[in-house]
Amino acid sequence: MTDHGEIDSVSGRTTTGHEWDGIKELNTPLPRWWLITFYLTIIWAIGYWIVYPAWPLISSNTTGLFGYSTRASLAVELANLEAARGEKMAALAAAPLADIEKDPALLALARAKGRVVFGDNCAPCHGSGAAGAKGFPNLNDDDWLWGGTLEQIMQTIQFGARSGHAKTHEGQMLAFGKDGVLKPDEIVTVANYVRSLSGLPTRQGFDAAKGEKIFTENCVACHGDGGKGNQEMGAPNLTDKIWLYGSDEATLIETISQGRSGVMPAWDGRLDPATLKAMAVYVHSLGGGK
Amino acid sequence: MNTAVNPNELTSDDDYGPLYASRKKVYPQSVSGTFRRIKWGLMAFCLGVYYFLPFVRWNRGLGAPNQAVLIDLPNSRFYFFFIELWPQEVYYFTGLLIVAAVALFLMNSIGGRLWCGYLCPQTVWTDLFYAVERLIEGDRRERMKKDKSSDPMKLERISEIVLKHSIWLLIAWWTGGAWVLYFNDAPTLVKQLITFQAPMIAYIWIGILTATTYVLAGYMREQVCTYMCPWPRIQAALTDEWALNVTYRYDRGEKRTSVKKAAELRALGEQVGDCVDCYQCVAVCPTGIDIRNGPQLECIQCGLCIDACDTVMKKIGRPTRLIAYDNDINIQRRQEGKPPIYRIVRPRTIIYSAMIAAVGGIMLYALLTRSLLDVNVLHDRNPVAVRLSDGSIRNAYTVRLLNKRGFDRVIAIDVDGPVNATVHVVGVDSVTPDRPMIVIGRDQTAELRLLVTAPAESNPEKSIPVHFHVTDIGLGEAASATDNFVAP
């Protein structure tokens, strides 16, 4: 109150003692309703503390009179949302897999649902945009280890590969070096032969005939004549431009020596059938599906 | 001169003045005259538009809403007669707000607070509520007497009060009711409201707006202008010496004295003013101020004091417009014996008008030339490009098509990018493989996943532009967008 120190001669009122550029502020009384409103807001705030959860305690918080909590109301809203979506998801569950992409509404739903579920479950390995990584297939391209039709994609998502599920895909790249089936120089030769299959340059002085012989004796069983691959066994096509682990000589030597057996988990039981369908359609619609 | 006071001398709270002050109730007296008539007219116009506009119909064809002005929130559309706006065209509202703000500045530079005095909803509804009050409880003196009466609980008085508040609430309720009609088909909603079938949100909004109208126009009145509204402060900073404000011409009015005394003094050849200190200008003022104290924040410049003063001037046979729309320059000039000058056209008003014309023109141009078929393209970022097994490169795009017309259309998509590129829309088996066609519903958007594949022999080495052309194969209407085709 010591700020008040002057009386304005015109109005006869005290000033607040504040001055800007020679203009002094009068100590004008507040309108009464304004002051009452101000006090009401204080009372309101106190009431709010009592009625709603407000004060933090050591390990919890005050719960308020009516037990209201945003957490509980969020749960209710989420349940409502699920119920509202239930009809659409039921339609998705009922539609034959092959027909979903033909219905724009179902396709949009499957893609939207698929994108979210993919982000939650698949992105850690396949990347958020399904671009894959070394050892994890790119799902946007048209090269499929276990087949790229809707049914085949569905099968792979549902049961996985080498996942331990009863219906899982089986088959693995043997460790020809580690198991002593091929000698190191044979491995180098066959690695170069494999590179030649897809038109990649080979090491100087490499014996193609020897490579072909080793390949025919050891690899054709799985990778097929000419290395075209076999989706029944998940054996990749070695003649195309896409390489799951890399196409350089060192990587190929490592692959042939040590073998490969990457695992795709089975999602059956973890995701509900409608969601699995949405996933299959989403992955198929990324553009690589057959 | 301010006298410095020793703080020690200010001992009691009273020395600092009171902490709060109660409202001095205003009892505006009825008045008639030019400005009052203008106010009645504008009030009738504004309220008429507000209350009845939702019932105006506008034919937009089958299936489209036929309400002239409709804010269709569930479908995110705004209809205004021949205009239909989509959410992405919300910048038209930005334009409208700019025009409205500059129009306020323009009004202010021409005639002061014309908005406050005649058009502001607070003024219009307060005026209406005062009219009701006057009709039921009588004019200024009667109301003052009734409020002061020591025996207020007479049946007659109670019935008056009940009647007044009932009518106020009725008006307030109608005001809230009219508001919700802008958000739904009005006749249907009215039917629903009456049969209690309307959505809860409608009743809630009617309740809120009824309460705010009742409180703001019935109780808060001039306090809204004085304490809540920012415009008086801004207006004071924006005005200039040429703006016509409601002004007491003190050069003509002073010295104030009674009619009788003025006649005597004039007979003696003494200088007296026209103002007879009758306080009519104060009595009619809806904000309860004395205009003779000069321009002040509370004055909404409604001109009612002009009407009141003119009535008195006519009665006592003096020239009217002792209070008038005028500026300080003219008061100076008259004192110097020069004729008054009024300048409406000056840099300020020209600039404001030009701004309104420019923004309005741009909006109108944009509105008239806007496309009713739109395409937006978003390149997939993750991954930006995919190499396929045969060595070709593919880029994926999210293409969004907007059909703003009221009928379904067949849209063909042409892509002009890498040589020999193929185009595929996910989920669409096209009869023409290189020219996918899709059907898009009326007044809808379609989001497509579009794949562009460049064969191995025409792989671009770096990013090249790719153009997407969409064509309505029926109307020939076309739109296009450009993005990039990227190599991995």
Interface residues (C-beta under 8 A of the other chain):
Chain A: M1 T2 H4 G5 E6 I7 D8 S9 R13 T14 T15 K24 N27 T28 P29 L30 P31 R32 W33 W34 L35 E101 K102 P104 L107 A108 R111 G127 S128 G129 A131 N138 N140 D141 D142 D143 N237 D240 K241 I242 S285 L286 G287 G288
Chain B: M1 N2 T3 A4 V5 P7 L10 D15 Y16 G17 P18 L19 Y20 A21 S22 R23 Q223 Y227 D380 R381 N382 P383 V386 R387 L388 S389 D390 G391 R394 A396 H424 V426 G427 A446 E447 R449 L451
